[in-house]
Amino acid sequence: MQERSSVAELAGILREELNRYSPGEKLPSSRTLVERHRVSPVTVSRALARLAAEGLVVTRPGAGVFRAQPTTDSVACADTSWQEVALSADAAPEAVPRAVDASGVLVTLAAPPPGVIEFNGGYLHPSLQPEQAMAAALARAGRRPGAWGRPPADGLPELRDWFARGIGPGFTAAEVLVTAGGQSALTTALRALAPPGAPVLVESPTYPGMLAIARASGLRPVPVPVDPAHGVRPDLLAAAFRATGARVLVAQPLFQNPTGAVLAPERRVQVLRIARAAGAFVIEDDFARRLVHADAGPLPATLAADDPDGVVVHVCSLTKATSPSLRVGALAARGPVLERLRAIHVVDNFFVARPLQEAALELVGAPAWSRHLRAVAAELASRRGAMTAAVRLRLPELALPHIPAGGHHLWLRLPDGTDETALVSAALRAGVAVAPGRPYFSAEPPAGHLRLSFAAVAGQAEITEGVRRLRTSCDEILGAARADRDRARPELR
């Protein structure tokens, strides 16, 4: 059993057993729990830490672990209602509300309950992560002279150079900043390029985490529709720039999230030309370049590589191809904008922890890195094929407009009139967690959608079983909808 699942299971068992103890009563020793449940001391320690974080137990060094006292009513009676006024009172009447909806992000971050198949995950399953290579890299990095000292604010020169070479010819380390993952890089870029209240053009649908950043920064996301296979539509992009006066477009030209689209070659030229004519920047979120599938063929260059005029601000990361905890990414830009990006990055973060940068550098410089990428490419292609076949066999009424050659998910359109929220809830009851489509749209969606990830599951057997469970959910929701329509027909005659 994997460590993290055994921790969750033991925590659940101990949570139930707490009812046997009175508040303040001591629990069995860690050694006793190790022997009783046949788990490692580390598992026991982590399970107890979870209970302590939930306020169920109290750890007293040298004395043991005790059941916590029940919370007093005085805490429950505290009045925090004043905060509603404080948080909604903007300095200027025209200010854009900064209420933050993180639900679309939390869907991919929250671990599902035990026994639930994870079709909503946004990261590689532990079996696909290069855990041994990362552990070895971290160990080597920790022994480097100065590894625990303060790094340069822009990042280690060698790591910046590695990112620059991956972005394209002509880029240098001097044009790259190391960031704490892609999300941090997107946040810095949006804050640098758009003042609060400004419109920002976004693909529709698009990554919910980026929409959350924009709204939290007081920006107004304006949708520009995406073709499922060929990316953002240049005609609508030009119209959106004219109508809004926006100075920023956020785009994912390669394996767009969630559609999987790759921006067509002729559209790449048009997007850069349209943005340049509008005096606007393009934030290129190149999150999936290292999640290419083995059968994809040659990849197009980054947009930044085709842009000599500094229109493109490039964002990339190591996280998606490695581990959620290896939060190391990069921002790249040319011209005066780089100084503004640098200033905001330093103010927000100071720098990325040097041991993490050193470990990333060790990882990408080791022979195991290229082997890992080849293994992930082969496995993602295999899983995509398995999920595509299962969806077509068991869920033929769900439209699959595009089969991606990279990334970690499929984007499905539901039949018209389907209650997306009800289907997601029914799927969870059936034992499979899926991502609803609504959070991917900055305005009203044209239809209901589901995003199904094939990267976060244990393997093809779970994919097959997960789609079977989703079939059960569809029968429940779609069957109820058909029954409602049938009952309504006599009344319409």
N, C-alpha and C positions, 0 to 999 in steps of 0.2 A: 504494500500500500504506500502511495506517495506521502511524503511528510506532511504537506499542507492539508490533505484530505484527512489523515489520521489525527491531526491537531483539531480539526473541526469536529470530527466524530467524538473524540475524547471530551472536548469542551461540552458537547451536547449531553453526553452521559453524565458528566459531573454536574451540569446545570440541573438535571433531573434529580440527582442524588442529594442536592443541597436541601431538599425538603426534609430529609432525615435529621438535619442538624438544626439546633436552635441558634438564633442570632448570637454571635460571639463565640460559638462553640468551635473547637479546633477540628480541622479536617485531617484525614490520614496523611502521613508524611509522604514526600515525593517518592521515596524508595518503595513504600507500600503501594502507591499508585502504579509505579513502574511494574512491579511484580504482578499486581492484580490484573492490570489491563494489557500486559505484555507489549509495552511500548517503550520507546527510548526516554531517557531523562530529559532530553531536549523537547520531545513532544509533550511531556508532562508540564515542563516549565512554560511552554508557549500556550498550552491550554489554560493553565492557571492565570497567565497574564491576560488572556482574553476575558476570563471571568472577572478579573480585577478591573479591567477597563470598562466592563459593564456595570461595575459597582456592586457585584454579587459577593465578592470575597475581599478580604483585606490581608495583605502579606506583611508580616512583622519579622524583619531580619533577626535570625537567631531563635525565633519562637515558633514560627510556622505560618500556616495559612488558616484563616478563620472566616466563618460566614459573617458577612457584613450586617451591621444593624440596619433595620428598615429606615428609609428616609423619613424625616419628620415632615409634618404638615406645613411647617413654616416656609419651607422652600416652595411647596406647591402654591402657596398663597401669594408669592411675590408678584408684583404688578409691573410687567414690562410693556404694557400697552402704549406707553409714551413713545416707544421706539418706532411705531407705525408712522407717527407724524414726523419724527426726526428723519427717518429714512426716505420719506416721500417728498420732503420739502426741498425743492431744488432752488438754487440761488437765483436763477433767472426764469421768468415765466415760460420762455420758449425752450427751455432745456429738455432734452430727450430723457424720458424716465430710465433709470439705471437698474431697475429690477432685473435680477439675474435668474434665468431659468436654466439650471444645469441638468435637467432631467435627461436630455438627449446624450449627455456625456456620461452620466451616472449609469445609464443602461449598459454601457460597455465596460464600466469599471467595477460594478457590483458583482460579486461572486454569487452564482445561483445556489439555492438550497441543495443539500446532498440528494443525489438521484436525479437532478434536473440536468438535461443535456443543454450545453451552452452554445446556442446558435447566435447569441448576441454579443459574443466576446470580440474585443478589438485587438487582441494580441495573440502571439503564437502560443499554442499549448506547450506546457513544460517539456514534453517529449520532443518538441521541435526547436527548443531553445538550446544554444550552445553552452550548456551549464558547465561542463568540464573545461571548455576553452576559456570561458569567462572566469572561472575560479582560478585557473592557472595564470591568466592575465592579471587578475587582481593581486595574486600572490607575488608575481614578478614586479608589478608596479609598486607594491608596498615596500619593496627592498631597494627601489631606486634612490640614489642620493637626492635629498631634497623633496621626496615625494609628498611629504606632509607639510611642505611650506606653502607660501602664498604664490599662486600662479600669476602670469601676466593677465591683466584685465580682459584682453581680447581672446585669451586662450593660449595653450601651448603652441608655439610656432610649428612644430612638426605635425600636430593634429590639424591645424588650420591649413597647412600645405596639403595634407591628405584629402581634406574636404574639397579644397580648391581644384585639385586634379580630377576629382569625381564630377565636379560641376561642368567642366569643359575647358578646352584650350583657351589660353589667354588669361584665365583667372589665376591670381596669385594669393598667397597666404595673407598679404596685406589687405585684401578685399574681403576677408572672412572673419566672422566673430563666432566663437564657440559659445553655444547656449545650452541651457538645461532642458534639452529636448525640443521637439517641434512645437509643442503648445506654447512654450515660453518664447520661442522665436516668432511665432505668429502674433503673440501679444505685443511684443516689442515693435514689430513692423507696423501693426495697425495703429498703435499709439504714436509712432513716429510720423506716419504719413497722413493721418486724418484727425482734425480737431474734433472735440466733442460736438455732437449735433450734426456732423457732416454725413452725407450719404456715402455708402460704400457699395459698389456693385459686387454681387456674389452669384455664383452659379446656382441654378435651381433645378434639382435639389443639390444640397451641398453638406459638408461636414458640420454636424451640430456644435462641435467644440469651437469652431471658428465663429459661428453665429452667436454663441454665448460670449465669446471675447468681445465681439463688436458691440453687443448690447450692453455689456458691463462697462464698456468704455464710453457709453453715451452716443454711439454711432447708429445710423439708420441703414440696415441692410436692404438693398434693392435687388430683387431677383432678376436674373437673366437666364432664360430656359436653356437646358442642355439637351442635345440629341443623345439618345442612349448609347450610340456607337461612336459618334464623331465629335462630341464635345460641345462647348458653348457656341451659340449661333451668332456669327459676326453681324448679321443684319440687325438683330435685336440688341446686340451689344452697342453698336453705334447709336441706335435710337435711345438707349438708356443713358449713355453719356450726354447726349444732347438734351434730354428731358430733365436730367437731375443736376448736371454740372459736376458730377462726381469726379474725383481725382485719384481714385483707387479702384482696382479690380482685383479680387482674390480668386485665383483659378488653380485647378489641379489638372494640368494638361495630360498627365500620364496615369492611367488606371483610376480615373476620377472616383471619389467616394461620394455617393454610393453607387453610381451607375456602372463604374468600371470602364467608362469611355476613354479613348485615347484621342486627343485633339488631332484632327486630320491635318496633313501637311499644308494644304492650301489655307486652312483656317489659322494655323500658327502664324503665317505671314500677315494675315488680315488682322488678327488680334493685336499684334505688335504695332502695326500701322495705325489702327484705330486708336489705341491707347496713346501713341505718340502724338497723333493729331489733336487729341483731347487734352494734352499736357498732363497725362495721368500715369501713375505707376501701376505695374502689374505685380502683385505678390504671387509668386509661383510656389505653391506647396507641393514639393516633389517627394511626398511621403512614401510612395510605393515602389520606387525604382529598384530597391533590393528585395522586393516581393514579386519579381517577375516569375512567370511559370516557365517550365522547361521547354514547352512547345511554342513559346511566344515569338521567336525570331528576333532579329536585331531591334534594339530599342531606339526610338528617336532621341536626339540630343535634348538637353534641357533648353527651355526657352531662353534662359540666361546666356547660353552659349551662342545663340543667334542674335544677341542684342548688344551692339557696341555702344549704344547711346545711354545706357543706365536706366532704361525704362523698367527693367525687371529687378525685383528684389527677391532673391532665391532663398527658400527655406527647405532644409532637409534634416534627417535625423537617423541615428542608428537604432533607436528604440524599437521600431516595428519589426525589424529583422533580427532582434536579439532577445531582449527582455524588457518588461515594463519598468524595471528598476534601473536599467542602464540609460538614464535620461541625459543623453549627450546629443546635441544637434548643432546646426550651423545656420547663420545668416550670411548672405553674400550680396554685395551691392557695389556699384561703381558711382563715383561722383560725390558731390557734397552730402547726399543723403546718408552716406556711410557714417559721417561724423555724428549726425543726429541719432542714427541707430545705435552707435557706440555709446553715446551719452545716456540714452534711456536704458540701455542694457546694463550699464554700470550702476546707475541710480537704483534700478529695480533689484539687481542681483549681486552687485560687486563683481562676482566671478563664479564660474563653475568649479566645484571642489576639485582640487588638483589630483587626489588619488583616483577619482572617477575619470578624469581626462587621461591620466597615465594608463589606467586599465584599458580604456578604449583604444589608446594608441598601441598598447601591447596586443590587444585582440586583433585589430585590423592588420597588424604587421606580421601575424603568425600564419604559418601554412594552413592551420585549421580553419582560418577565416574563409578562404575560397572553397574549401570542402563543405563548410557549413552552408554557404550560399547555394552551392549546387544541390545539396541534399534538400534544402527548403524549396528550391525551385521544382525539383522532381515531385516532392510530396504535395505541394500545393496544386500542381497540375493534376495529380492523381485524385486528390480530394475534390477538386472542382469538377472533375469528370464524374465522380461518384455522386456528388450532390445534384449535378445537372440531370443525370440519368434518373435519380430517385424522384426529383421534382417533376420531370416530364411523365414519369410512369404513374405516380400517385397523386399529383396535384396538377392535372392538365388544365384546369380552369384558371390557374394563376399564370399570368403572362410573364415570360422570360424574354424580354426584348433584346438582350445582349449577353453573350457569354464572354467574360473578360479573360484576357491572357496574362493578367497580373492582379495583385491584391489578394484579399482573403474572404470575399463574400460574393453573393448573388443578390440582385435587386429585382424583386418580384412585384408586379402590379396585381392588385386584387380585383375581382369582378366589381363592376359598378354597383354601388349601393351597399357594399360589404361594410359592416361596422368594424373598423380596424382595431379600435380599443377593445371591443368585445372579443375579437379573435386572438389578440395578444394575451388577454386574460385567460381565455379558454386553453390556449397553448400551454401556459404556465401550469394550469390545473392538470393538464395531460402529461406534464413532465418535460416540457421543452421550452426554453427561454428564447424568444425572438425579439428583434428590434423593430418597433413600429416605424412607419415611414414619416409620420407627421413632423417629428423634430428636425427632419432634413430639409424642410421648406421654410423659407423666411416669410412667405405669405400663404394664402389658401392653396392647398395642394389640388391638383387636377383629379386625383383619385387616391384610394388607399393603397399603401405599399407595405412590404415587409423586406427587411434586410436580413439575410441568413449568412452567418459566418461559418466557414468550414475550417478555419485555422485554429480555433480555440477548443475543438473537441479532441478526444483521444485518438480517433482514427475513423476509418471508413465504416466500421460496424456501428459506431455511434451516429454517423451521418444517416445511415439507412434507418436506424431505429428512431432518430429524431424526426425524419420526414414522415415516418409511419405515425408517430404521435401527432404531428401537425395535421395529417389527414383526418385523424379523429376529431381534432378541434374544428377543422373546416366543415366536416359533416355536421357538427353541432351548430355552428354559427350560420353557415349557408343554408342548412336545412331549415333552421328557424326562420330565416329571411324568406325562403320560398313559401313556407307555410303562412307567413304573414301576408305575402302577396296574394296567395290563393284565397285567403279569407277576405281580402279586400276586393277581389274581382267581382263577386256578386253585388256588392254595394255600388259598384261603378256602372253596372248595367242599367 
